[in-house]
Amino acid sequence: NYLLYLICSLFLNALMHREAHLNMNHQLECRNESIAIQAQQLENEQEERHFEDVCDAYRQYATFMRCERVNRVARFTALPQSQKNVLPLSLREGTKEMQDR
């Protein structure tokens, strides 16, 4: 009886140890997978933020260029005719050079 008890006890201990080991491995795998998923999500979030930053930069640049062009045209239009006559042909309105430019 005692020998049977001892064998059963050792067998159950071995099963419990194996089960605990498998659970620990499974938890580590899940944890590693979770860390990988979190890292990928963080990378995706950083990519999205970078993309939004680049888009914002282009929007700001577009606004700047639009204002620059409007202001330049307004300054050329406001020039007196005597100063318009000394401008290079590429800056005079209605010339072929300006259209090419």
Phi and psi in radians as a Rosetta constraint file:
Dihedral C 1 N 2 CA 2 C 2 CIRCULARHARMONIC -1.135 0.35
Dihedral N 2 CA 2 C 2 N 3 CIRCULARHARMONIC -0.686 0.35
Dihedral C 2 N 3 CA 3 C 3 CIRCULARHARMONIC -1.116 0.35
Dihedral N 3 CA 3 C 3 N 4 CIRCULARHARMONIC -0.733 0.35
Dihedral C 3 N 4 CA 4 C 4 CIRCULARHARMONIC -1.106 0.35
Dihedral N 4 CA 4 C 4 N 5 CIRCULARHARMONIC -0.747 0.35
Dihedral C 4 N 5 CA 5 C 5 CIRCULARHARMONIC -1.061 0.35
Dihedral N 5 CA 5 C 5 N 6 CIRCULARHARMONIC -0.780 0.35
Dihedral C 5 N 6 CA 6 C 6 CIRCULARHARMONIC -1.111 0.35
Dihedral N 6 CA 6 C 6 N 7 CIRCULARHARMONIC -0.756 0.35
Dihedral C 6 N 7 CA 7 C 7 CIRCULARHARMONIC -1.133 0.35
Dihedral N 7 CA 7 C 7 N 8 CIRCULARHARMONIC -0.780 0.35
Dihedral C 7 N 8 CA 8 C 8 CIRCULARHARMONIC -1.110 0.35
Dihedral N 8 CA 8 C 8 N 9 CIRCULARHARMONIC -0.719 0.35
Dihedral C 8 N 9 CA 9 C 9 CIRCULARHARMONIC -1.095 0.35
Dihedral N 9 CA 9 C 9 N 10 CIRCULARHARMONIC -0.810 0.35
Dihedral C 9 N 10 CA 10 C 10 CIRCULARHARMONIC -1.122 0.35
Dihedral N 10 CA 10 C 10 N 11 CIRCULARHARMONIC -0.712 0.35
Dihedral C 10 N 11 CA 11 C 11 CIRCULARHARMONIC -1.092 0.35
Dihedral N 11 CA 11 C 11 N 12 CIRCULARHARMONIC -0.791 0.35
Dihedral C 11 N 12 CA 12 C 12 CIRCULARHARMONIC -1.137 0.35
Dihedral N 12 CA 12 C 12 N 13 CIRCULARHARMONIC -0.697 0.35
Dihedral C 12 N 13 CA 13 C 13 CIRCULARHARMONIC -1.058 0.35
Dihedral N 13 CA 13 C 13 N 14 CIRCULARHARMONIC -0.756 0.35
Dihedral C 13 N 14 CA 14 C 14 CIRCULARHARMONIC -1.117 0.35
Dihedral N 14 CA 14 C 14 N 15 CIRCULARHARMONIC -0.726 0.35
Dihedral C 14 N 15 CA 15 C 15 CIRCULARHARMONIC -1.115 0.35
Dihedral N 15 CA 15 C 15 N 16 CIRCULARHARMONIC -0.780 0.35
Dihedral C 15 N 16 CA 16 C 16 CIRCULARHARMONIC -1.133 0.35
Dihedral N 16 CA 16 C 16 N 17 CIRCULARHARMONIC -0.701 0.35
Dihedral C 16 N 17 CA 17 C 17 CIRCULARHARMONIC -1.129 0.35
Dihedral N 17 CA 17 C 17 N 18 CIRCULARHARMONIC -0.749 0.35
Dihedral C 17 N 18 CA 18 C 18 CIRCULARHARMONIC -1.111 0.35
Dihedral N 18 CA 18 C 18 N 19 CIRCULARHARMONIC -0.777 0.35
Dihedral C 18 N 19 CA 19 C 19 CIRCULARHARMONIC -1.075 0.35
Dihedral N 19 CA 19 C 19 N 20 CIRCULARHARMONIC -0.753 0.35
Dihedral C 19 N 20 CA 20 C 20 CIRCULARHARMONIC -1.109 0.35
Dihedral N 20 CA 20 C 20 N 21 CIRCULARHARMONIC -0.722 0.35
Dihedral C 20 N 21 CA 21 C 21 CIRCULARHARMONIC -1.119 0.35
Dihedral N 21 CA 21 C 21 N 22 CIRCULARHARMONIC -0.761 0.35
Dihedral C 21 N 22 CA 22 C 22 CIRCULARHARMONIC -1.111 0.35
Dihedral N 22 CA 22 C 22 N 23 CIRCULARHARMONIC -0.739 0.35
Dihedral C 22 N 23 CA 23 C 23 CIRCULARHARMONIC -1.077 0.35
Dihedral N 23 CA 23 C 23 N 24 CIRCULARHARMONIC -0.734 0.35
Dihedral C 23 N 24 CA 24 C 24 CIRCULARHARMONIC -1.125 0.35
Dihedral N 24 CA 24 C 24 N 25 CIRCULARHARMONIC -0.772 0.35
Dihedral C 24 N 25 CA 25 C 25 CIRCULARHARMONIC -1.072 0.35
Dihedral N 25 CA 25 C 25 N 26 CIRCULARHARMONIC -0.736 0.35
Dihedral C 25 N 26 CA 26 C 26 CIRCULARHARMONIC -1.102 0.35
Dihedral N 26 CA 26 C 26 N 27 CIRCULARHARMONIC -0.749 0.35
Dihedral C 26 N 27 CA 27 C 27 CIRCULARHARMONIC -1.106 0.35
Dihedral N 27 CA 27 C 27 N 28 CIRCULARHARMONIC -0.724 0.35
Dihedral C 27 N 28 CA 28 C 28 CIRCULARHARMONIC -1.115 0.35
Dihedral N 28 CA 28 C 28 N 29 CIRCULARHARMONIC -0.731 0.35
Dihedral C 28 N 29 CA 29 C 29 CIRCULARHARMONIC -1.090 0.35
Dihedral N 29 CA 29 C 29 N 30 CIRCULARHARMONIC -0.779 0.35
Dihedral C 29 N 30 CA 30 C 30 CIRCULARHARMONIC -1.107 0.35
Dihedral N 30 CA 30 C 30 N 31 CIRCULARHARMONIC -0.711 0.35
Dihedral C 30 N 31 CA 31 C 31 CIRCULARHARMONIC -1.133 0.35
Dihedral N 31 CA 31 C 31 N 32 CIRCULARHARMONIC -0.795 0.35
Dihedral C 31 N 32 CA 32 C 32 CIRCULARHARMONIC -1.082 0.35
Dihedral N 32 CA 32 C 32 N 33 CIRCULARHARMONIC -0.728 0.35
Dihedral C 32 N 33 CA 33 C 33 CIRCULARHARMONIC -1.110 0.35
Dihedral N 33 CA 33 C 33 N 34 CIRCULARHARMONIC -0.734 0.35
Dihedral C 33 N 34 CA 34 C 34 CIRCULARHARMONIC -1.106 0.35
Dihedral N 34 CA 34 C 34 N 35 CIRCULARHARMONIC -0.726 0.35
Dihedral C 34 N 35 CA 35 C 35 CIRCULARHARMONIC -1.117 0.35
Dihedral N 35 CA 35 C 35 N 36 CIRCULARHARMONIC -0.713 0.35
Dihedral C 35 N 36 CA 36 C 36 CIRCULARHARMONIC -1.127 0.35
Dihedral N 36 CA 36 C 36 N 37 CIRCULARHARMONIC -0.744 0.35
Dihedral C 36 N 37 CA 37 C 37 CIRCULARHARMONIC -1.126 0.35
Dihedral N 37 CA 37 C 37 N 38 CIRCULARHARMONIC -0.757 0.35
Dihedral C 37 N 38 CA 38 C 38 CIRCULARHARMONIC -1.092 0.35
Dihedral N 38 CA 38 C 38 N 39 CIRCULARHARMONIC -0.713 0.35
Dihedral C 38 N 39 CA 39 C 39 CIRCULARHARMONIC -1.117 0.35
Dihedral N 39 CA 39 C 39 N 40 CIRCULARHARMONIC -0.724 0.35
Dihedral C 39 N 40 CA 40 C 40 CIRCULARHARMONIC -1.151 0.35
Dihedral N 40 CA 40 C 40 N 41 CIRCULARHARMONIC -0.710 0.35
Dihedral C 40 N 41 CA 41 C 41 CIRCULARHARMONIC -1.130 0.35
Dihedral N 41 CA 41 C 41 N 42 CIRCULARHARMONIC -0.719 0.35
Dihedral C 41 N 42 CA 42 C 42 CIRCULARHARMONIC -1.099 0.35
Dihedral N 42 CA 42 C 42 N 43 CIRCULARHARMONIC -0.743 0.35
Dihedral C 42 N 43 CA 43 C 43 CIRCULARHARMONIC -1.097 0.35
Dihedral N 43 CA 43 C 43 N 44 CIRCULARHARMONIC -0.729 0.35
Dihedral C 43 N 44 CA 44 C 44 CIRCULARHARMONIC -1.106 0.35
Dihedral N 44 CA 44 C 44 N 45 CIRCULARHARMONIC -0.726 0.35
Dihedral C 44 N 45 CA 45 C 45 CIRCULARHARMONIC -1.118 0.35
Dihedral N 45 CA 45 C 45 N 46 CIRCULARHARMONIC -0.698 0.35
Dihedral C 45 N 46 CA 46 C 46 CIRCULARHARMONIC -1.157 0.35
Dihedral N 46 CA 46 C 46 N 47 CIRCULARHARMONIC -0.695 0.35
Dihedral C 46 N 47 CA 47 C 47 CIRCULARHARMONIC -1.091 0.35
Dihedral N 47 CA 47 C 47 N 48 CIRCULARHARMONIC -0.753 0.35
Dihedral C 47 N 48 CA 48 C 48 CIRCULARHARMONIC -1.101 0.35
Dihedral N 48 CA 48 C 48 N 49 CIRCULARHARMONIC -0.766 0.35
Dihedral C 48 N 49 CA 49 C 49 CIRCULARHARMONIC -1.092 0.35
Dihedral N 49 CA 49 C 49 N 50 CIRCULARHARMONIC -0.730 0.35
Dihedral C 49 N 50 CA 50 C 50 CIRCULARHARMONIC -1.105 0.35
Dihedral N 50 CA 50 C 50 N 51 CIRCULARHARMONIC -0.763 0.35
Dihedral C 50 N 51 CA 51 C 51 CIRCULARHARMONIC -1.055 0.35
Dihedral N 51 CA 51 C 51 N 52 CIRCULARHARMONIC -0.771 0.35
Dihedral C 51 N 52 CA 52 C 52 CIRCULARHARMONIC -1.114 0.35
Dihedral N 52 CA 52 C 52 N 53 CIRCULARHARMONIC -0.677 0.35
Dihedral C 52 N 53 CA 53 C 53 CIRCULARHARMONIC -1.091 0.35
Dihedral N 53 CA 53 C 53 N 54 CIRCULARHARMONIC -0.746 0.35
Dihedral C 53 N 54 CA 54 C 54 CIRCULARHARMONIC -1.131 0.35
Dihedral N 54 CA 54 C 54 N 55 CIRCULARHARMONIC -0.755 0.35
Dihedral C 54 N 55 CA 55 C 55 CIRCULARHARMONIC -1.085 0.35
Dihedral N 55 CA 55 C 55 N 56 CIRCULARHARMONIC -0.737 0.35
Dihedral C 55 N 56 CA 56 C 56 CIRCULARHARMONIC -1.070 0.35
Dihedral N 56 CA 56 C 56 N 57 CIRCULARHARMONIC -0.705 0.35
Dihedral C 56 N 57 CA 57 C 57 CIRCULARHARMONIC -1.097 0.35
Dihedral N 57 CA 57 C 57 N 58 CIRCULARHARMONIC -0.748 0.35
Dihedral C 57 N 58 CA 58 C 58 CIRCULARHARMONIC -1.151 0.35
Dihedral N 58 CA 58 C 58 N 59 CIRCULARHARMONIC -0.669 0.35
Dihedral C 58 N 59 CA 59 C 59 CIRCULARHARMONIC -1.094 0.35
Dihedral N 59 CA 59 C 59 N 60 CIRCULARHARMONIC -0.775 0.35
Dihedral C 59 N 60 CA 60 C 60 CIRCULARHARMONIC -1.105 0.35
Dihedral N 60 CA 60 C 60 N 61 CIRCULARHARMONIC -0.724 0.35
Dihedral C 60 N 61 CA 61 C 61 CIRCULARHARMONIC -1.131 0.35
Dihedral N 61 CA 61 C 61 N 62 CIRCULARHARMONIC -0.723 0.35
Dihedral C 61 N 62 CA 62 C 62 CIRCULARHARMONIC -1.088 0.35
Dihedral N 62 CA 62 C 62 N 63 CIRCULARHARMONIC -0.744 0.35
Dihedral C 62 N 63 CA 63 C 63 CIRCULARHARMONIC -1.107 0.35
Dihedral N 63 CA 63 C 63 N 64 CIRCULARHARMONIC -0.773 0.35
Dihedral C 63 N 64 CA 64 C 64 CIRCULARHARMONIC -1.049 0.35
Dihedral N 64 CA 64 C 64 N 65 CIRCULARHARMONIC -0.827 0.35
Dihedral C 64 N 65 CA 65 C 65 CIRCULARHARMONIC -1.149 0.35
Dihedral N 65 CA 65 C 65 N 66 CIRCULARHARMONIC -0.671 0.35
Dihedral C 65 N 66 CA 66 C 66 CIRCULARHARMONIC -1.092 0.35
Dihedral N 66 CA 66 C 66 N 67 CIRCULARHARMONIC -0.805 0.35
Dihedral C 66 N 67 CA 67 C 67 CIRCULARHARMONIC -1.131 0.35
Dihedral N 67 CA 67 C 67 N 68 CIRCULARHARMONIC -0.703 0.35
Dihedral C 67 N 68 CA 68 C 68 CIRCULARHARMONIC -1.066 0.35
Dihedral N 68 CA 68 C 68 N 69 CIRCULARHARMONIC -0.786 0.35
Dihedral C 68 N 69 CA 69 C 69 CIRCULARHARMONIC -1.136 0.35
Dihedral N 69 CA 69 C 69 N 70 CIRCULARHARMONIC -0.781 0.35
Dihedral C 69 N 70 CA 70 C 70 CIRCULARHARMONIC -1.097 0.35
Dihedral N 70 CA 70 C 70 N 71 CIRCULARHARMONIC -0.755 0.35
Dihedral C 70 N 71 CA 71 C 71 CIRCULARHARMONIC -1.150 0.35
Dihedral N 71 CA 71 C 71 N 72 CIRCULARHARMONIC -0.694 0.35
Dihedral C 71 N 72 CA 72 C 72 CIRCULARHARMONIC -1.107 0.35
Dihedral N 72 CA 72 C 72 N 73 CIRCULARHARMONIC -0.791 0.35
Dihedral C 72 N 73 CA 73 C 73 CIRCULARHARMONIC -1.088 0.35
Dihedral N 73 CA 73 C 73 N 74 CIRCULARHARMONIC -0.733 0.35
Dihedral C 73 N 74 CA 74 C 74 CIRCULARHARMONIC -1.114 0.35
Dihedral N 74 CA 74 C 74 N 75 CIRCULARHARMONIC -0.696 0.35
Dihedral C 74 N 75 CA 75 C 75 CIRCULARHARMONIC -1.165 0.35
Dihedral N 75 CA 75 C 75 N 76 CIRCULARHARMONIC -0.725 0.35
Dihedral C 75 N 76 CA 76 C 76 CIRCULARHARMONIC -1.145 0.35
Dihedral N 76 CA 76 C 76 N 77 CIRCULARHARMONIC -0.675 0.35
Dihedral C 76 N 77 CA 77 C 77 CIRCULARHARMONIC -1.165 0.35
Dihedral N 77 CA 77 C 77 N 78 CIRCULARHARMONIC -0.610 0.35
Dihedral C 77 N 78 CA 78 C 78 CIRCULARHARMONIC -1.351 0.35
Dihedral N 78 CA 78 C 78 N 79 CIRCULARHARMONIC -0.177 0.35
Dihedral C 78 N 79 CA 79 C 79 CIRCULARHARMONIC -1.163 0.35
Dihedral N 79 CA 79 C 79 N 80 CIRCULARHARMONIC 2.464 0.35
Dihedral C 79 N 80 CA 80 C 80 CIRCULARHARMONIC -1.173 0.35
Dihedral N 80 CA 80 C 80 N 81 CIRCULARHARMONIC 2.730 0.35
Dihedral C 80 N 81 CA 81 C 81 CIRCULARHARMONIC -1.035 0.35
Dihedral N 81 CA 81 C 81 N 82 CIRCULARHARMONIC -0.578 0.35
Dihedral C 81 N 82 CA 82 C 82 CIRCULARHARMONIC -1.107 0.35
Dihedral N 82 CA 82 C 82 N 83 CIRCULARHARMONIC -0.613 0.35
Dihedral C 82 N 83 CA 83 C 83 CIRCULARHARMONIC -1.415 0.35
Dihedral N 83 CA 83 C 83 N 84 CIRCULARHARMONIC -0.563 0.35
Dihedral C 83 N 84 CA 84 C 84 CIRCULARHARMONIC -1.096 0.35
Dihedral N 84 CA 84 C 84 N 85 CIRCULARHARMONIC -0.554 0.35
Dihedral C 84 N 85 CA 85 C 85 CIRCULARHARMONIC -1.176 0.35
Dihedral N 85 CA 85 C 85 N 86 CIRCULARHARMONIC -0.431 0.35
Dihedral C 85 N 86 CA 86 C 86 CIRCULARHARMONIC -1.647 0.35
Dihedral N 86 CA 86 C 86 N 87 CIRCULARHARMONIC -0.032 0.35
Dihedral C 86 N 87 CA 87 C 87 CIRCULARHARMONIC -1.209 0.35
Dihedral N 87 CA 87 C 87 N 88 CIRCULARHARMONIC 2.619 0.35
Dihedral C 87 N 88 CA 88 C 88 CIRCULARHARMONIC -1.064 0.35
Dihedral N 88 CA 88 C 88 N 89 CIRCULARHARMONIC 2.707 0.35
Dihedral C 88 N 89 CA 89 C 89 CIRCULARHARMONIC -1.021 0.35
Dihedral N 89 CA 89 C 89 N 90 CIRCULARHARMONIC -0.567 0.35
Dihedral C 89 N 90 CA 90 C 90 CIRCULARHARMONIC -1.208 0.35
Dihedral N 90 CA 90 C 90 N 91 CIRCULARHARMONIC -0.244 0.35
Dihedral C 90 N 91 CA 91 C 91 CIRCULARHARMONIC -1.860 0.35
Dihedral N 91 CA 91 C 91 N 92 CIRCULARHARMONIC -0.034 0.35
Dihedral C 91 N 92 CA 92 C 92 CIRCULARHARMONIC -1.578 0.35
Dihedral N 92 CA 92 C 92 N 93 CIRCULARHARMONIC 2.340 0.35
Dihedral C 92 N 93 CA 93 C 93 CIRCULARHARMONIC -1.173 0.35
Dihedral N 93 CA 93 C 93 N 94 CIRCULARHARMONIC 2.471 0.35
Dihedral C 93 N 94 CA 94 C 94 CIRCULARHARMONIC 1.455 0.35
Dihedral N 94 CA 94 C 94 N 95 CIRCULARHARMONIC 0.073 0.35
Dihedral C 94 N 95 CA 95 C 95 CIRCULARHARMONIC -1.658 0.35
Dihedral N 95 CA 95 C 95 N 96 CIRCULARHARMONIC 2.723 0.35
Dihedral C 95 N 96 CA 96 C 96 CIRCULARHARMONIC -1.101 0.35
Dihedral N 96 CA 96 C 96 N 97 CIRCULARHARMONIC -0.670 0.35
Dihedral C 96 N 97 CA 97 C 97 CIRCULARHARMONIC -1.063 0.35
Dihedral N 97 CA 97 C 97 N 98 CIRCULARHARMONIC -0.684 0.35
Dihedral C 97 N 98 CA 98 C 98 CIRCULARHARMONIC -1.185 0.35
Dihedral N 98 CA 98 C 98 N 99 CIRCULARHARMONIC -0.684 0.35
Dihedral C 98 N 99 CA 99 C 99 CIRCULARHARMONIC -1.135 0.35
Dihedral N 99 CA 99 C 99 N 100 CIRCULARHARMONIC -0.666 0.35
Dihedral C 99 N 100 CA 100 C 100 CIRCULARHARMONIC -1.151 0.35
Dihedral N 100 CA 100 C 100 N 101 CIRCULARHARMONIC -0.624 0.35
